[in-house]
Amino acid sequence: MAKELKPTKRVSLPRYQQIAVDIAERIVEGRYKVGEKISARSTLASNFSASPETARKAINVLVDLQIMEVQQGSGTYVASKENAQIFIEKYKNVQSVQEIRQDLLESVQRQKEELDEFSDLLNVLVSQTKKVHDISTFVPYELKITGEAQHLEESISDLHIWQKTGATIVGIQTDVELLLSPGPYAKLSAGNTIYYVGNELAAQRMMQLFYPNK
């Protein structure tokens, strides 16, 4: 005697519909033969651990689909394997649509979680970038003064560097020494390297001041 299989778990359907699908599958598999009498109370209720009322409702579904038929005074019999097959195929198509929908919902949820994580990382990046920017204000830029530079042999005071560029010169490297915190009368000569602090705009203005054509 073939071992009864447990009904497939179908959480998306009411219990009696789950049983109807399982019965149809058994008919297609030949485990319930066309013409075989099936009792809702004794056979289905015990095989599917369901109440007689639930089993009866499952039978009614199959009768409506002409998979089973009621013979007055005799009982309920398997009527059509072909109709059972059609029912199973339609059910599988519905299940496929539901599974695809579920997959899409899960995919959307994963994307939302990834976007949330990306947003968090972006906020961290912006915060870190701001910190680096604040720190970089105190990291000196350097500018090489060549023979092509403008304002050679002019003093820091004459050039009004801070007023024009927003940069503060903190050192001048000459051929022989490094002048730290040079005074306003220090002159800039070809071959010098200027060290200054400021933001990116100050760096651009310094370049334009000494090399306006670049």
DRENDO-759996 format. One record per residue (C-alpha): residue in one letter; x, y, z. Coordinates in Angstrom, 2 decimals, decimal comma. Layout:
BEGIN
A;X;Y;Z
...
//
This chain:
BEGIN
M;0,00;0,00;0,00
A;1,38;3,38;-1,02
K;2,41;5,59;1,85
E;0,21;8,64;2,25
L;2,15;11,85;1,75
K;1,61;14,79;3,98
P;-0,28;17,61;2,27
T;1,90;20,34;0,82
K;2,01;23,46;2,98
R;0,24;26,33;1,23
V;-0,05;29,18;3,64
S;-1,61;31,49;1,04
L;-4,79;29,36;0,78
P;-7,54;28,51;3,26
R;-7,22;25,01;4,69
Y;-10,08;23,50;2,63
Q;-8,54;24,88;-0,58
Q;-5,16;23,42;0,35
I;-6,83;20,04;0,75
A;-8,65;20,43;-2,59
V;-5,34;21,05;-4,34
D;-3,72;18,06;-2,64
I;-6,60;15,78;-3,63
A;-6,36;16,98;-7,24
E;-2,63;16,26;-7,22
R;-3,28;12,73;-5,96
I;-5,83;12,19;-8,70
V;-3,32;13,35;-11,34
E;-0,69;11,05;-9,83
G;-3,14;8,11;-9,99
R;-3,28;7,62;-6,25
Y;-7,00;8,29;-6,39
K;-8,47;6,53;-9,46
V;-11,30;7,79;-11,65
G;-14,46;6,14;-10,35
E;-13,03;5,67;-6,85
K;-15,33;6,62;-4,00
I;-13,86;9,08;-1,53
S;-15,49;9,77;1,79
A;-14,95;13,21;3,24
R;-15,52;12,01;6,80
S;-13,45;8,81;6,90
T;-10,82;9,20;4,16
L;-10,04;12,89;3,88
A;-10,59;13,93;7,49
S;-8,11;11,31;8,73
N;-5,56;11,62;5,89
F;-5,35;15,40;6,15
S;-5,96;15,75;9,89
A;-8,89;18,03;9,11
S;-12,39;18,32;10,47
P;-15,19;16,62;8,49
E;-16,63;20,06;7,67
T;-13,29;21,24;6,21
A;-12,99;18,02;4,20
R;-16,58;18,44;2,95
K;-15,83;21,98;1,76
A;-12,76;20,69;-0,11
I;-14,93;18,08;-1,83
N;-17,46;20,77;-2,79
V;-14,68;22,74;-4,53
L;-13,72;19,67;-6,56
V;-17,35;18,91;-7,39
D;-17,84;22,49;-8,64
L;-14,77;22,00;-10,88
Q;-16,16;18,67;-12,15
I;-13,14;16,84;-10,79
M;-15,43;14,83;-8,53
E;-19,13;14,07;-8,73
V;-21,84;13,29;-6,24
Q;-23,99;10,23;-6,91
Q;-27,21;10,56;-4,97
G;-27,60;7,91;-2,34
S;-24,15;6,49;-3,01
G;-21,45;9,03;-2,23
T;-18,70;11,13;-3,90
Y;-16,49;9,72;-6,66
V;-13,47;10,81;-8,68
A;-14,87;11,99;-12,01
S;-12,04;13,43;-14,15
K;-8,27;13,22;-14,11
E;-8,12;15,77;-16,96
N;-10,03;18,39;-14,98
A;-7,77;17,73;-12,00
Q;-4,75;18,37;-14,24
I;-6,25;21,65;-15,50
F;-6,95;22,73;-11,92
I;-3,38;21,96;-10,83
E;-1,89;23,85;-13,79
K;-4,02;26,91;-13,06
Y;-3,10;26,71;-9,42
K;0,62;26,47;-10,24
N;0,32;29,53;-12,49
V;-1,31;31,46;-9,66
Q;1,38;30,27;-7,27
S;4,08;31,36;-9,73
V;2,57;34,85;-9,91
Q;2,40;34,99;-6,12
E;6,00;33,81;-5,82
I;7,18;36,37;-8,38
R;5,28;39,07;-6,51
Q;6,85;37,96;-3,25
D;10,31;37,93;-4,85
L;9,73;41,47;-6,14
L;8,59;42,67;-2,72
E;11,64;41,10;-1,09
S;13,87;42,64;-3,76
V;12,34;46,08;-3,15
Q;12,86;45,62;0,58
R;16,50;44,63;0,06
Q;17,04;47,66;-2,19
K;15,44;49,90;0,43
E;17,75;48,47;3,09
E;20,74;48,93;0,78
L;19,70;52,53;0,05
D;19,29;53,19;3,77
E;22,77;51,75;4,35
F;24,15;53,81;1,45
S;22,52;56,92;2,91
D;24,09;56,20;6,30
L;27,51;55,69;4,70
L;27,10;58,88;2,68
N;26,31;60,82;5,84
V;29,42;59,38;7,48
L;31,48;60,30;4,42
V;30,17;63,87;4,41
S;30,91;64,15;8,12
Q;34,44;62,79;7,69
T;35,04;64,99;4,65
K;34,02;68,05;6,65
K;36,44;67,05;9,40
V;39,23;66,60;6,87
H;38,36;69,92;5,30
D;38,48;71,63;8,69
I;41,84;70,04;9,40
S;43,22;70,75;5,93
T;42,73;74,46;6,52
F;45,76;74,22;8,82
V;47,87;72,08;6,46
P;50,11;74,45;4,47
Y;49,92;74,71;0,72
E;53,13;75,38;-1,15
L;53,75;77,53;-4,20
K;56,99;77,64;-6,16
I;57,97;81,12;-7,31
T;59,74;80,95;-10,68
G;61,13;83,62;-12,95
E;57,77;83,67;-14,75
A;55,88;84,71;-11,62
Q;54,39;88,17;-11,21
H;55,31;90,52;-8,35
L;58,93;89,40;-7,99
E;60,90;91,30;-5,34
E;57,70;92,74;-3,87
S;57,05;92,43;-0,14
I;54,18;90,60;1,52
S;52,90;93,94;2,77
D;53,01;95,55;-0,71
L;51,05;92,64;-2,22
H;48,29;92,70;0,43
I;48,20;88,90;0,10
W;45,72;88,16;2,87
Q;43,33;90,87;1,70
K;43,48;89,68;-1,93
T;43,53;85,92;-1,45
G;42,56;85,01;2,11
A;45,87;83,11;2,46
T;48,32;83,57;5,33
I;51,99;83,00;4,54
V;53,61;80,92;7,27
G;57,00;80,27;5,69
I;59,33;81,12;2,83
Q;62,02;78,70;1,67
T;64,92;80,55;0,10
D;68,08;79,09;-1,37
V;69,76;79,24;2,01
E;67,13;79,09;4,73
L;63,49;78,52;5,74
L;61,92;81,70;7,10
L;59,07;80,84;9,45
S;56,36;83,43;10,09
P;58,04;85,96;7,80
G;57,28;89,59;8,56
P;55,33;91,90;6,25
Y;58,55;93,27;4,70
A;59,84;89,89;3,51
K;60,25;89,99;-0,27
L;59,42;87,18;-2,68
S;62,13;86,24;-5,16
A;62,48;83,75;-8,00
G;63,43;80,37;-6,60
N;61,49;80,85;-3,37
T;58,84;78,41;-2,20
I;55,93;79,97;-0,33
Y;54,13;78,01;2,37
Y;50,69;79,31;3,28
V;47,45;78,20;4,91
G;43,92;78,78;3,71
N;41,07;77,04;1,93
E;40,90;75,85;-1,68
L;39,65;79,23;-2,85
A;42,67;80,88;-1,25
A;44,92;78,43;-3,10
Q;43,29;79,33;-6,41
R;43,64;83,04;-5,74
M;47,32;82,64;-4,82
M;47,96;80,89;-8,12
Q;46,09;83,63;-10,02
L;47,98;86,34;-8,16
F;51,42;85,06;-9,16
Y;50,53;83,21;-12,37
P;47,50;84,99;-13,86
N;48,02;83,44;-17,32
K;47,93;79,81;-16,12
//
